[in-house]
Amino acid sequence: MAPRTTRSPARRRWPDVLTEERARPEAVRSRPNAWWLAVGTVCFGAFMGQLDASIVTLAYGGLRTDFHASLAAVEWVSLAYLLTLVALLVPAGRLADAHGRKLLYLYGFAVFTLASAACGLAPSLQALVGFRVVQAAGAALMQANSVALVATSAPRGRMRSALGVQAAAQALGLALGPTVGGALVSTLGWRWVFWVNVPVGVIALVSGHYLLPRTRARTKAAHFDWAGLGLLAVATTSALLGVSAASGLPVPGWGAGLLFAAAAVSGWGFVRRQQRAAAPLLDLALLRVRAVAFGLAGALSGYLVLFGPLVLVPVVLTARGSSELTAGLVLTALPAGFALSATGGDRLLPRSLTDRGRCLAGAGVFLLAMAASAVVPPGAAWTAGLLGLAGLGLGTFTPANNAMIMSAVPARSSGTGGGLVNMARGLGTALGVALVTLALHLASGSGTAAGARWSASILAGVSAVAVVSAWLGPRGNGPRGSGPRGNGPRGSGPDPGRAVAESP
């Protein structure tokens, strides 16, 4: 009988490269500032995530021309990405807690980078939407782990500074997106909106392999509510498909009615499932907390107002003869104002002003900007000024609103609370794209100026919802930076520490 051959150690261990986190080199691990290197690596993902969110809308015009598609069809390049991201954030975070955050983060960047290259090569609009779904799956793996990687890499006393750097990277990506997108579309074409992600992704993968620390503590994989996730995905997708059908998709009226009916039935089923599941996807008890319920309504409204103009402004200005580059430069005023206010507002506003007061002030400012946009004729100068004003208000409102939500969530439920905030943001972003597209379609017979007024009126109404949510929120919270009140669900006592939410 022939002796059994033994595989070499290298051959025997090759799957480990794909399933186990690799340690940092000793030369990196022993450096005093090694944690800053890890934070800087995570900033690649923070920057690219926000850049991609704000850059794609500048490609709508080129996509409509190349693929001979309506705006309602092209908007699914954004909506498919957003819906997939919202659906996968929670399961991606749970998988990372069980199998390693560094491992899943790097897999996320690899998927995101490869899908970006595929998006740039897409031969049809349907293929592009499919590649965007894959791209969003990679983005979910990155976003679900970014804050955890920063928090576990930084020393305890420097965590706030590290999270501030990550927030600055997000704000920079959001601010640069419209300008970069406009320049790429005007000079190289819409495909470069996606190809620009590839070199950054390669750099981030190499950096992450050598600079990110391994996961020190893991949690055992628990039962996941896949049925609840499926019902939630059906509800949100059906509702947005119904809005798109009303916006010009070639779907008969009865088909749109069936979509809205499916959204209502699956939404009801999701609520019933969460009430009965042993490990629900969403703890409905949190929604009975006043600060959480009204705060989430405010978060959804704020992100709807933030991302609605990203669709509206390029369509209106290019229809008036402006180039994509000009539209991108004008649009930059919104995220630039947001970034300026979100990162510098604490230095300008009085520290005695409560989170609720900041929410009311910020929401009032962007309500004023959106109401003025509904009556002022669309033009580059006026539009840029009003967008900058709206950005300043949103940058004041959003961090304070997030702080109100998370200070009302018990520390033991901070992961769930953070997931709720991310879910509200994603749904608000998707609705901003869908409702503006619907308004432009309904006003198509009256011209783009009428569509701009209709869209601005919708955004003003949503801004009013944010004002009301802030007004009806908790009135007893202390100044920003004060300790937690411990008003968690089910009568929980004071929290040992304040839950931390991701910055805007």
C-alpha positions in Angstrom: 0.0 0.0 0.0 1.5 3.3 -1.0 2.2 5.7 1.9 -0.2 8.6 2.3 1.2 11.8 1.1 1.3 14.8 3.5 0.4 18.2 2.3 3.0 20.9 2.9 2.3 23.4 5.7 1.8 26.2 3.2 -0.7 24.1 1.3 -2.5 23.0 4.4 -2.8 26.6 5.8 -3.8 28.4 2.6 -7.5 28.8 3.6 -6.4 30.7 6.7 -5.5 33.6 4.6 -9.2 33.9 3.7 -10.8 33.1 7.0 -8.5 34.4 9.7 -7.3 37.9 10.5 -3.5 38.5 10.0 -1.5 40.2 12.7 0.2 43.6 12.0 3.9 43.5 11.5 5.9 44.0 14.7 7.4 47.2 13.3 3.9 48.6 13.0 2.5 47.2 16.2 5.3 48.5 18.4 5.0 52.1 17.1 3.6 54.6 19.7 1.3 56.1 17.1 0.1 52.7 15.6 -3.5 53.5 16.6 -3.4 56.6 14.4 -2.3 54.5 11.5 -5.3 52.3 12.0 -7.7 55.3 12.3 -6.2 56.8 9.1 -6.9 53.5 7.3 -10.5 53.5 8.4 -10.8 57.0 7.1 -10.4 55.7 3.6 -13.7 53.9 4.0 -15.4 56.8 5.7 -14.3 59.1 2.9 -15.2 56.8 0.0 -18.6 55.9 1.4 -19.7 59.5 1.6 -18.0 60.5 -1.7 -19.9 57.7 -3.5 -23.2 58.7 -1.9 -22.9 62.3 -3.2 -21.1 61.7 -6.5 -23.4 59.3 -8.3 -26.3 61.8 -8.9 -24.0 63.9 -11.1 -23.9 60.9 -13.5 -27.7 60.8 -14.0 -27.6 63.0 -17.2 -25.0 60.8 -18.9 -26.8 57.6 -17.9 -30.1 58.9 -19.3 -28.3 59.8 -22.6 -26.2 56.6 -23.0 -29.0 54.1 -22.0 -32.0 56.1 -23.3 -33.6 55.8 -19.9 -36.1 57.9 -17.9 -35.1 59.7 -14.7 -37.3 57.2 -12.8 -35.3 54.3 -14.1 -31.9 56.0 -13.6 -32.7 56.8 -10.0 -32.5 53.1 -9.2 -28.7 53.4 -9.6 -28.9 55.2 -6.2 -32.0 53.5 -4.7 -30.7 49.9 -5.2 -27.5 50.8 -3.5 -29.3 52.5 -0.6 -31.9 49.8 0.0 -29.2 47.1 0.0 -27.1 49.1 2.4 -30.0 49.6 4.8 -30.9 45.9 4.7 -27.4 44.6 5.3 -25.9 46.9 8.0 -27.3 45.0 10.9 -26.4 41.4 9.8 -22.9 42.7 8.6 -22.3 44.0 12.1 -23.3 40.8 13.7 -21.1 38.7 11.4 -18.2 41.0 12.2 -18.6 40.6 15.9 -18.5 36.9 15.5 -15.8 36.4 12.8 -13.6 39.5 13.1 -14.0 43.1 12.3 -10.7 43.5 10.4 -11.5 40.5 8.3 -15.0 41.6 7.3 -13.9 45.2 6.8 -11.2 44.1 4.3 -13.7 41.8 2.5 -16.0 44.8 2.3 -13.4 47.0 0.7 -12.5 44.2 -1.8 -16.1 43.7 -2.8 -16.7 47.5 -3.0 -13.6 48.0 -5.2 -14.3 45.1 -7.6 -18.0 46.1 -7.9 -16.9 49.7 -8.6 -14.8 48.5 -11.5 -17.7 46.4 -12.8 -20.0 49.5 -12.5 -17.7 51.4 -14.8 -17.8 48.6 -17.4 -21.6 48.0 -17.2 -23.1 47.4 -20.7 -26.7 48.3 -19.7 -28.6 50.1 -17.0 -29.9 46.9 -15.6 -26.4 45.5 -15.2 -25.3 48.8 -13.5 -28.1 48.5 -11.0 -27.1 44.9 -10.3 -23.4 45.9 -9.8 -24.5 48.7 -7.5 -26.3 46.1 -5.3 -23.0 44.2 -5.0 -21.2 47.4 -4.3 -23.6 48.2 -1.5 -23.0 44.8 0.1 -19.3 45.7 0.3 -20.1 49.1 1.7 -22.3 47.5 4.4 -19.3 45.4 5.5 -17.2 48.6 5.7 -19.8 50.9 7.4 -20.9 48.3 10.0 -17.3 48.0 11.2 -15.8 51.4 10.8 -16.7 52.9 14.2 -15.9 49.7 16.1 -12.5 49.6 14.5 -11.8 53.2 15.5 -13.1 52.7 19.0 -11.0 49.5 19.6 -7.9 50.9 18.0 -7.7 54.2 19.9 -6.6 54.5 23.6 -9.6 55.2 25.9 -8.6 58.8 26.4 -8.2 59.5 22.7 -11.4 57.8 21.4 -13.3 61.1 21.0 -10.5 62.6 19.0 -10.3 59.5 16.8 -14.0 59.5 16.1 -13.8 63.2 15.3 -11.1 62.5 12.6 -13.3 59.8 11.1 -16.3 62.3 11.1 -14.0 64.8 9.3 -13.2 62.2 6.7 -16.9 61.6 6.1 -17.6 65.3 5.8 -14.7 65.7 3.4 -16.1 63.0 1.1 -19.6 64.4 1.2 -18.3 67.9 0.4 -16.0 66.9 -2.4 -18.5 64.5 -4.1 -20.5 67.0 -6.2 -17.4 68.8 -7.4 -15.4 65.6 -8.2 -18.5 64.1 -9.8 -19.2 67.1 -11.9 -15.5 67.4 -13.1 -15.4 63.6 -14.0 -18.7 63.6 -15.9 -17.8 66.8 -17.8 -14.3 65.7 -18.8 -14.1 61.9 -18.8 -17.7 60.6 -18.7 -19.9 59.0 -16.2 -18.0 55.7 -16.0 -15.2 57.4 -14.2 -17.6 58.2 -11.3 -17.2 54.6 -10.4 -13.6 53.9 -11.6 -12.3 56.6 -9.3 -13.0 54.2 -6.4 -10.6 51.6 -7.6 -7.2 53.1 -6.8 -8.4 54.3 -3.4 -9.8 50.8 -2.7 -6.5 49.1 -3.6 -4.6 51.5 -1.3 -7.0 50.9 1.5 -6.8 47.1 1.1 -3.0 47.1 1.4 -3.1 49.6 4.2 -5.7 47.7 6.1 -3.8 44.4 5.8 -0.7 45.9 7.5 -2.2 48.6 9.7 -5.5 47.4 11.2 -5.4 45.5 14.5 -7.0 42.0 14.9 -10.2 41.7 16.7 -9.5 41.1 20.4 -12.9 40.1 21.7 -15.6 38.3 19.7 -19.2 37.4 20.4 -20.7 34.0 19.7 -22.9 34.1 16.6 -26.5 34.3 17.7 -29.7 33.4 16.0 -30.6 36.1 13.4 -34.1 37.2 12.5 -33.8 36.5 8.7 -37.6 36.5 8.4 -37.8 40.0 9.8 -35.0 41.2 7.5 -36.9 39.8 4.5 -40.1 41.4 5.5 -38.4 44.8 6.0 -36.6 44.5 2.6 -39.9 43.7 0.9 -41.7 46.6 2.6 -39.1 49.3 1.8 -38.4 48.0 -1.8 -42.1 47.7 -2.7 -42.8 51.2 -1.4 -40.0 52.8 -3.3 -40.8 50.8 -6.5 -44.4 52.1 -6.1 -43.1 55.7 -5.9 -40.9 55.1 -8.9 -43.8 53.7 -10.9 -45.7 56.9 -10.2 -42.5 58.8 -11.3 -42.5 57.4 -14.8 -41.4 53.7 -14.7 -43.3 51.7 -17.4 -45.6 50.0 -14.9 -49.4 49.9 -15.2 -51.5 51.6 -12.6 -52.7 48.3 -11.1 -49.0 47.2 -10.8 -48.2 50.3 -8.8 -51.3 49.6 -6.6 -50.0 46.0 -6.0 -46.6 47.4 -5.0 -48.1 49.7 -2.4 -50.3 46.9 -1.1 -47.3 44.6 -0.8 -45.4 47.3 1.1 -48.4 47.7 3.5 -48.8 44.0 4.1 -45.1 43.2 4.6 -44.7 46.3 6.8 -47.6 45.0 9.0 -46.0 41.5 9.0 -42.6 43.0 10.0 -44.2 44.7 13.1 -46.0 41.5 14.1 -42.8 39.5 13.6 -40.8 41.9 15.8 -43.4 41.6 18.5 -43.2 37.7 18.6 -39.6 36.9 17.6 -37.2 35.6 20.3 -34.4 37.7 18.9 -36.1 40.5 16.9 -34.3 42.5 14.4 -35.7 45.7 15.9 -36.6 46.1 19.6 -39.9 47.9 19.4 -39.6 48.9 23.0 -37.0 51.4 22.0 -39.6 53.1 19.8 -41.8 53.7 22.8 -39.1 56.0 24.2 -40.1 59.6 23.3 -36.6 60.8 22.5 -35.9 57.8 20.2 -39.2 57.9 18.3 -39.1 61.6 17.6 -35.4 61.6 17.1 -35.6 58.9 14.4 -38.3 60.9 12.6 -36.0 63.9 12.7 -33.0 61.8 11.4 -35.1 60.5 8.5 -36.3 64.0 7.7 -32.8 65.6 7.9 -31.2 63.1 5.5 -34.2 63.4 3.1 -33.5 67.1 3.0 -29.8 66.6 2.7 -29.9 64.2 -0.3 -33.0 65.5 -2.1 -31.1 68.4 -3.6 -28.4 66.1 -4.8 -30.9 64.9 -7.4 -32.8 68.2 -7.9 -30.0 70.6 -8.5 -28.1 68.8 -11.3 -31.3 68.1 -13.2 -32.5 71.8 -12.9 -29.3 73.5 -13.7 -28.3 71.3 -16.6 -31.7 71.8 -18.1 -31.0 75.5 -18.0 -27.8 75.1 -19.9 -25.2 74.7 -17.1 -22.5 72.1 -17.3 -22.2 69.2 -14.9 -19.1 70.8 -13.5 -21.1 74.0 -12.7 -23.9 72.0 -11.2 -21.4 70.1 -9.0 -19.7 73.3 -7.8 -23.1 74.8 -6.9 -24.2 71.7 -5.2 -21.0 71.6 -3.1 -22.4 74.4 -1.0 -24.8 72.1 0.7 -22.4 69.4 2.0 -19.7 72.0 2.6 -22.1 73.9 4.9 -23.0 70.6 6.5 -19.4 69.7 7.1 -18.5 73.2 8.4 -21.3 73.3 10.9 -21.0 69.6 12.0 -17.3 69.9 12.8 -17.1 73.5 14.0 -20.5 74.2 15.5 -19.5 73.2 19.0 -16.9 76.0 19.1 -19.4 78.7 18.0 -22.7 77.8 19.8 -23.0 78.3 23.6 -22.3 75.2 25.6 -25.3 75.9 27.7 -27.6 75.3 24.7 -29.3 71.9 25.0 -29.4 69.3 22.3 -33.1 70.0 21.8 -32.3 73.7 21.4 -29.7 72.9 18.8 -32.1 70.7 16.9 -34.8 73.4 16.9 -32.3 76.1 15.7 -30.8 73.9 13.0 -34.2 72.6 11.7 -35.5 76.2 11.6 -32.6 77.3 9.5 -32.9 74.6 6.8 -36.7 75.0 6.9 -36.1 78.7 6.0 -33.7 77.8 3.2 -36.1 75.2 1.7 -39.1 77.6 1.9 -37.1 80.3 0.2 -36.0 77.8 -2.5 -39.7 77.2 -3.3 -40.3 80.9 -4.3 -36.9 82.1 -5.6 -36.3 81.5 -9.3 -33.6 78.8 -9.8 -30.2 80.2 -10.6 -26.6 79.3 -9.8 -25.9 82.1 -7.3 -29.2 82.0 -5.4 -29.2 78.2 -5.3 -25.6 78.0 -4.0 -26.4 80.5 -1.2 -29.6 78.7 -0.1 -27.9 75.3 -0.2 -25.1 76.6 1.9 -27.6 77.9 4.5 -29.5 74.6 4.5 -26.2 72.8 5.0 -25.4 74.9 8.0 -28.7 74.1 9.5 -28.4 70.4 8.8 -24.9 70.3 10.3 -26.2 71.9 13.5 -29.3 69.6 13.7 -27.9 66.2 12.9 -25.2 65.7 15.6 -27.5 67.1 18.3 -30.4 64.9 17.1 -28.1 61.8 17.1 -27.0 62.7 20.7 -30.6 62.9 21.9 -31.3 59.5 20.5 -28.3 57.8 21.8 -28.5 59.4 25.3 -32.0 57.9 25.6 -30.8 54.4 24.6 -29.3 52.2 27.4 -25.7 51.3 27.0 -26.5 47.7 26.6 -28.6 48.6 23.5 -26.2 51.0 21.9 -25.6 48.7 18.9 -29.3 48.5 18.3 -29.7 52.3 18.7 -26.9 53.0 16.3 -28.5 50.6 13.8 -31.8 52.4 14.1 -30.0 55.7 13.4 -28.3 54.3 10.3 -31.5 52.8 9.1 -33.3 56.1 9.4 -30.5 57.8 7.5 -30.6 55.3 4.7 -34.4 55.4 4.4 -34.3 59.2 4.4 -31.7 59.3 1.7 -33.7 56.9 -0.5 -36.9 58.9 0.0 -35.0 62.1 -0.8 -34.0 60.6 -4.2 -37.5 59.1 -4.8 -39.7 62.0 -3.8 -37.7 64.6 -5.8 -37.8 62.4 -8.9 -41.6 62.0 -8.4 -42.0 65.8 -8.1 -40.0 66.4 -11.3 -42.0 63.9 -13.2 -45.4 65.3 -12.1 -44.3 68.8 -13.1 -42.7 67.6 -16.4 -45.4 69.2 -18.5 -44.9 72.6 -16.8 -41.1 72.8 -17.1 -38.1 72.3 -14.9 -38.8 75.6 -13.0 -42.1 74.2 -11.8 -40.5 70.9 -10.9 -37.9 72.7 -8.8 -40.7 74.6 -7.0 -42.6 71.5 -6.3 -39.5 69.7 -5.1 -38.5 72.6 -2.8 -42.0 72.7 -1.4 -41.8 69.0 -0.6 -38.4 69.5 1.1 -39.8 72.5 3.0 -42.7 70.3 4.3 -40.2 67.6 5.4 -38.1 70.3 7.1 -41.3 71.3 9.0 -41.5 67.6 10.2 -38.0 67.9 11.6 -38.9 71.1 13.5 -42.0 69.4 15.0 -40.0 66.3 15.9 -37.5 68.5 17.7 -40.2 70.5 19.5 -42.0 67.3 20.7 -38.8 65.6 21.8 -37.6 65.5 25.4 -37.4 68.9 27.1 -35.3 68.0 30.1 -32.0 67.0 28.5 -29.0 68.9 29.7 -26.3 70.7 27.8 -24.5 68.9 25.0 -21.9 66.7 26.6 -23.8 66.1 29.8 -24.1 62.6 31.2 -26.8 60.1 30.2 -30.2 60.2 31.7 -30.8 56.5 31.6 -34.3 56.8 30.3 -34.1 53.5 28.4 -37.0 51.2 27.5 -38.7 48.9 29.9 -37.8 51.0 33.0 -34.1 50.5 32.8 -32.0 52.3 35.4 -29.2 54.8 34.9 -26.7 53.8 32.4 -23.1 53.3 33.4 -21.9 55.1 30.3 -23.3 57.1 27.5 -23.9 55.3 24.2 -21.9 56.8 21.3 -23.4 57.4 17.9 -21.5 57.8 14.7 -21.0 61.4 13.8 -22.9 62.8 10.8 
